[in-house]
Amino acid sequence: MRMFVGTVRAALLLAVLVLVPAAPAGAAPVTPSSSAAAGKYCVVGTNPDGRPEYLFQIAARTLGDGNRYPEIMRLNAGRAQPDGGRLTDAVVLQPGWILLLPDDASGPGVRVGPPSPAPTTAPAGDTGGQWLVTGGVTAAALVLAAAAVFAWRRRTRSLYAVLASGDARVEVRLKSRDRRAFAWLGAGEAMRGARLPVSLGERGGRRLVADLARAPGVVTVHGPELASRRWTAHAVERLGPAAEVVVVRETVGRRPPAGSTPSPALPRLDGRDRPLVVLCDGWRDARELDWAWQLGAAPGTAVAIAIGPVLRGTWSVRVDTAVPTGRGQ
């Protein structure tokens, strides 16, 4: 897996390098005062587990508030990226993508200048052969990057379903490269090898069950406050003693799930003898966001379920009170 992620990153970096040639000798460095086109931007990196950064993370790091991610989305929606892709979904980024940032962006990773200068004429004394070679290398790098991304996507299993759970309508989106992360089960069937199986809902007489121990760090739950709180509390109560459940602040109201432990702050991730499931209402500052990033570095040991107006995660659930009448989609 690390070798595969390294291949993707190397390919995208090569594409960026050949697409952004060095300035000719004697050229003035690009600064906000020397170029009207200069602005602020950053390059998308990876989390400790190799997954690309989230737009919410980037907004929190560069703007001090993750909830400002729509501003970055608006600046970059539809812009061509070094690998040929385009930003169309706030939760789908790729390492090496170049994102324009608002003028007040600051902090680690924020760069100043034109993000991808494209010379209109060849340097003095160049006959065009240099740019022909560069173009060939660029094409090869982009093909390699595209092939690596395509292979990554083929390894990813995606699911979208509309389910019934009690009196609630539940809309589920899941993505995972682990084929054992979720499964459809019939009556009486158990999920083999699952450490923290949770039934997300039913459709057509079958249950969709996900193993929280194989979740990608954070699961997000959206929808009306009362409905999403009730659904989440009921789901984690069914975990029983298999997990240590911590409820941060009053995420699910004043009556936390049976067997859970209330906490005024996010708990430590180490020193646990059982998998940790944390119910929270999102990330209020950079410290809490750093805590969330650490979840991806220790899969299987801890997962956070973020309830409320947070950016939709790779695993997301939307809860409404009306039960679907059909089989869903």
C-alpha positions as CSV (number, residue, x, y, z in Angstrom):
1,M,0.0,0.0,0.0
2,R,2.8,2.4,0.9
3,M,4.6,1.6,-2.4
4,F,1.3,2.3,-4.3
5,V,0.8,5.7,-2.5
6,G,4.4,6.6,-3.2
7,T,4.0,5.9,-6.9
8,V,1.0,8.2,-7.1
9,R,2.7,11.0,-5.2
10,A,5.9,10.6,-7.4
11,A,3.9,10.7,-10.6
12,L,1.9,13.8,-9.5
13,L,5.1,15.6,-8.3
14,L,6.8,14.9,-11.7
15,A,3.8,16.3,-13.5
16,V,3.8,19.5,-11.3
17,L,7.6,19.9,-11.9
18,V,7.5,19.7,-15.6
19,L,4.3,21.8,-15.9
20,V,6.0,24.6,-13.9
21,P,9.3,25.3,-15.6
22,A,11.9,27.4,-13.8
23,A,12.1,31.1,-14.6
24,P,14.8,32.2,-17.0
25,A,18.0,33.6,-15.7
26,G,17.6,37.2,-14.5
27,A,13.9,37.0,-14.0
28,A,12.6,38.7,-10.9
29,P,11.2,36.4,-8.2
30,V,7.4,36.3,-8.2
31,T,5.9,38.2,-5.3
32,P,2.6,39.9,-4.7
33,S,4.2,43.2,-5.6
34,S,5.8,42.0,-8.8
35,S,2.9,40.3,-10.4
36,A,-0.7,41.2,-10.6
37,A,-1.6,37.6,-11.0
38,A,0.2,36.5,-7.9
39,G,-2.0,35.0,-5.2
40,K,-2.0,32.4,-2.4
41,Y,-2.2,28.7,-3.0
42,C,-1.3,25.3,-1.5
43,V,-0.5,21.8,-2.7
44,V,-2.7,19.0,-1.5
45,G,-0.8,16.5,0.7
46,T,-1.6,13.2,2.4
47,N,-2.7,12.1,5.8
48,P,-0.5,9.6,7.8
49,D,-2.5,6.7,6.4
50,G,-1.8,7.8,2.8
51,R,-5.2,9.2,2.1
52,P,-5.4,12.7,0.6
53,E,-6.1,15.7,2.8
54,Y,-9.7,16.8,3.2
55,L,-10.8,20.3,2.1
56,F,-12.0,20.9,5.7
57,Q,-8.5,20.1,7.0
58,I,-6.9,22.5,4.5
59,A,-9.4,25.3,5.4
60,A,-8.7,24.8,9.1
61,R,-4.9,24.8,8.5
62,T,-4.7,27.8,6.2
63,L,-7.8,29.9,7.2
64,G,-8.1,29.0,10.9
65,D,-11.6,27.7,10.4
66,G,-12.5,24.4,8.7
67,N,-16.1,25.7,8.0
68,R,-14.6,28.1,5.5
69,Y,-13.9,25.2,3.1
70,P,-16.7,26.4,0.7
71,E,-14.6,29.5,-0.1
72,I,-11.7,27.2,-1.3
73,M,-14.3,25.1,-3.2
74,R,-15.6,28.2,-5.1
75,L,-12.1,29.3,-6.0
76,N,-11.1,25.9,-7.5
77,A,-14.3,24.3,-8.7
78,G,-13.6,23.0,-12.3
79,R,-10.0,24.1,-12.4
80,A,-7.7,21.7,-14.3
81,Q,-5.2,20.0,-12.0
82,P,-1.8,18.6,-12.9
83,D,-3.1,15.0,-13.2
84,G,-5.9,16.2,-15.5
85,G,-8.6,16.0,-12.8
86,R,-10.9,18.7,-11.6
87,L,-12.4,19.6,-8.3
88,T,-16.1,18.8,-8.4
89,D,-16.6,17.3,-4.9
90,A,-15.4,18.8,-1.6
91,V,-14.4,15.4,-0.3
92,V,-12.6,14.1,-3.4
93,L,-9.0,15.5,-3.6
94,Q,-5.8,14.0,-4.9
95,P,-2.3,14.5,-3.7
96,G,-0.4,17.1,-5.7
97,W,-3.5,19.1,-6.7
98,I,-2.9,22.9,-6.6
99,L,-5.6,24.9,-4.7
100,L,-6.1,28.6,-4.9
101,L,-6.6,30.2,-1.4
102,P,-8.4,33.3,-0.2
103,D,-6.2,36.4,0.3
104,D,-6.2,36.0,4.1
105,A,-4.7,32.5,4.1
106,S,-1.6,32.0,6.2
107,G,0.4,29.3,8.0
108,P,2.2,26.1,7.0
109,G,1.9,25.1,3.4
110,V,0.6,28.5,2.1
111,R,2.6,29.6,-0.9
112,V,2.6,33.0,-2.7
113,G,2.8,33.5,-6.5
114,P,1.2,32.3,-9.7
115,P,0.4,28.6,-9.0
116,S,1.1,27.3,-12.5
117,P,2.9,29.9,-14.8
118,A,2.7,29.0,-18.5
119,P,5.3,30.8,-20.7
120,T,3.9,32.1,-24.0
121,T,7.3,32.2,-25.7
122,A,10.4,30.1,-25.6
123,P,13.5,31.4,-23.7
124,A,16.1,33.3,-25.8
125,G,18.2,31.0,-27.9
126,D,15.8,28.1,-27.6
127,T,14.6,26.6,-30.9
128,G,11.7,24.7,-29.5
129,G,13.4,21.4,-29.0
130,Q,13.6,21.9,-25.2
131,W,9.8,22.5,-25.0
132,L,9.1,19.4,-27.2
133,V,11.1,17.3,-24.7
134,T,9.4,18.9,-21.8
135,G,6.0,18.3,-23.4
136,G,6.8,14.6,-23.9
137,V,7.9,14.2,-20.3
138,T,4.8,16.1,-19.1
139,A,2.6,13.8,-21.2
140,A,4.3,10.7,-19.8
141,A,4.0,12.0,-16.2
142,L,0.3,12.7,-16.6
143,V,-0.3,9.3,-18.1
144,L,1.5,7.7,-15.2
145,A,-0.4,9.8,-12.7
146,A,-3.8,9.1,-14.3
147,A,-3.0,5.3,-14.5
148,A,-2.1,5.3,-10.8
149,V,-5.2,7.2,-9.8
150,F,-7.4,4.9,-12.0
151,A,-5.8,1.9,-10.3
152,W,-6.5,3.4,-6.8
153,R,-10.1,4.0,-7.7
154,R,-10.6,0.5,-9.0
155,R,-9.4,-0.8,-5.6
156,T,-12.0,1.3,-3.8
157,R,-15.4,-0.2,-3.1
158,S,-18.2,2.4,-3.0
159,L,-21.8,2.0,-1.8
160,Y,-24.8,4.3,-1.8
161,A,-28.0,3.1,-0.3
162,V,-31.3,4.5,1.2
163,L,-32.4,2.4,4.2
164,A,-35.0,2.1,6.9
165,S,-33.9,2.1,10.5
166,G,-36.9,2.1,12.9
167,D,-38.9,5.2,12.0
168,A,-36.0,6.9,10.3
169,R,-34.9,7.1,6.7
170,V,-31.2,6.6,6.5
171,E,-29.0,7.6,3.5
172,V,-25.6,6.0,3.6
173,R,-22.4,6.6,1.6
174,L,-19.4,4.3,2.2
175,K,-16.0,4.0,0.5
176,S,-13.3,1.6,1.4
177,R,-10.4,-0.4,-0.1
178,D,-11.1,-3.1,2.6
179,R,-13.7,-5.5,1.2
180,R,-14.5,-6.6,4.7
181,A,-15.5,-3.1,5.9
182,F,-19.2,-3.5,5.1
183,A,-21.6,-6.1,3.9
184,W,-25.3,-6.9,3.2
185,L,-26.6,-9.6,5.5
186,G,-29.7,-11.7,5.7
187,A,-31.8,-12.6,8.8
188,G,-29.6,-14.4,11.3
189,E,-26.3,-13.8,9.5
190,A,-23.3,-12.4,11.3
191,M,-20.5,-10.3,9.9
192,R,-17.5,-12.6,10.0
193,G,-14.3,-11.1,11.5
194,A,-16.0,-7.8,12.5
195,R,-14.8,-6.2,15.8
196,L,-17.4,-3.4,15.9
197,P,-20.3,-4.4,13.7
198,V,-23.1,-1.7,13.5
199,S,-26.3,-2.2,11.6
200,L,-27.0,0.9,9.5
201,G,-30.5,0.0,8.4
202,E,-32.5,-2.4,6.2
203,R,-33.6,-2.7,2.7
204,G,-35.5,-5.5,0.9
205,G,-35.2,-7.8,3.9
206,R,-31.4,-7.4,4.2
207,R,-29.3,-5.4,6.7
208,L,-26.4,-3.2,5.8
209,V,-23.7,-3.8,8.4
210,A,-20.4,-1.8,8.7
211,D,-17.4,-2.6,10.9
212,L,-16.5,0.6,12.7
213,A,-13.1,-0.9,13.4
214,R,-12.4,-0.7,9.7
215,A,-13.8,2.9,9.3
216,P,-11.5,5.6,7.8
217,G,-11.0,7.5,11.1
218,V,-14.1,9.6,11.1
219,V,-17.8,8.8,10.3
220,T,-20.1,11.8,9.8
221,V,-23.8,11.9,10.7
222,H,-26.0,14.6,9.3
223,G,-29.7,15.5,9.3
224,P,-32.2,17.0,11.8
225,E,-30.6,17.2,15.2
226,L,-33.0,15.0,17.1
227,A,-33.2,12.3,14.5
228,S,-29.4,12.1,14.0
229,R,-28.7,12.0,17.7
230,R,-31.3,9.3,18.3
231,W,-30.0,7.1,15.5
232,T,-26.4,7.5,16.6
233,A,-27.1,6.7,20.2
234,H,-29.1,3.6,19.3
235,A,-26.3,2.4,16.9
236,V,-23.5,2.6,19.4
237,E,-25.6,1.1,22.3
238,R,-25.7,-2.1,20.2
239,L,-21.9,-2.3,20.3
240,G,-22.1,-3.4,24.0
241,P,-18.8,-4.0,25.8
242,A,-16.9,-4.6,22.6
243,A,-16.0,-0.8,22.5
244,E,-15.2,2.0,24.9
245,V,-17.7,4.7,24.0
246,V,-16.9,8.3,25.0
247,V,-19.4,11.1,24.4
248,V,-17.8,14.6,24.1
249,R,-19.8,17.5,25.5
250,E,-23.5,17.0,24.9
251,T,-23.2,15.6,21.4
252,V,-26.3,13.3,21.7
253,G,-28.2,15.4,24.3
254,R,-28.3,15.2,28.1
255,R,-28.8,11.4,28.1
256,P,-25.8,9.7,26.7
257,P,-26.0,6.1,25.3
258,A,-26.1,3.3,27.9
259,G,-22.6,2.2,28.9
260,S,-20.9,5.3,27.5
261,T,-18.6,7.8,29.4
262,P,-19.3,11.5,29.2
263,S,-16.3,13.8,28.6
264,P,-15.9,17.6,28.4
265,A,-13.1,17.2,25.8
266,L,-11.7,14.8,23.3
267,P,-10.0,11.9,25.0
268,R,-6.5,10.6,24.6
269,L,-6.1,7.9,22.0
270,D,-3.4,5.8,23.7
271,G,-3.6,3.5,26.6
272,R,-6.9,1.8,25.7
273,D,-7.6,-1.9,26.1
274,R,-10.6,-1.8,23.8
275,P,-11.4,0.0,20.5
276,L,-12.4,3.6,21.2
277,V,-15.6,5.1,19.7
278,V,-15.9,8.9,20.3
279,L,-19.1,10.8,19.7
280,C,-18.5,14.5,19.0
281,D,-20.0,17.5,17.4
282,G,-17.0,18.3,15.1
283,W,-13.8,20.1,15.6
284,R,-13.8,23.5,17.3
285,D,-10.1,24.5,16.9
286,A,-6.8,23.4,15.3
287,R,-6.0,21.2,18.3
288,E,-9.2,19.2,17.9
289,L,-8.6,19.0,14.2
290,D,-5.1,17.6,14.8
291,W,-6.7,15.0,17.1
292,A,-9.0,13.9,14.2
293,W,-6.1,13.6,11.8
294,Q,-4.4,11.2,14.2
295,L,-7.3,8.7,13.9
296,G,-6.2,7.9,10.3
297,A,-2.7,6.8,11.6
298,A,-4.1,4.2,13.9
299,P,-6.9,2.3,12.0
300,G,-8.8,-0.2,14.1
301,T,-8.0,1.4,17.5
302,A,-10.2,4.5,17.4
303,V,-13.0,6.0,15.4
304,A,-14.9,9.3,15.8
305,I,-18.6,9.8,14.9
306,A,-19.0,13.5,14.2
307,I,-22.7,14.6,14.4
308,G,-23.9,17.9,13.0
309,P,-22.9,20.4,10.3
310,V,-19.5,19.0,9.5
311,L,-18.0,18.2,6.1
312,R,-19.3,14.9,4.7
313,G,-16.7,12.2,5.3
314,T,-15.7,9.1,3.3
315,W,-18.2,7.3,5.5
316,S,-21.3,9.4,5.9
317,V,-24.9,8.9,7.1
318,R,-27.8,11.2,6.7
319,V,-30.8,10.6,9.0
320,D,-34.4,11.8,8.3
321,T,-37.6,10.9,10.1
322,A,-39.6,9.6,7.1
323,V,-39.1,5.9,6.3
324,P,-38.6,5.2,2.5
325,T,-41.6,3.5,0.9
326,G,-39.6,1.7,-1.8
327,R,-36.4,-0.2,-2.0
328,G,-34.2,2.9,-2.2
329,Q,-31.5,3.5,-4.8
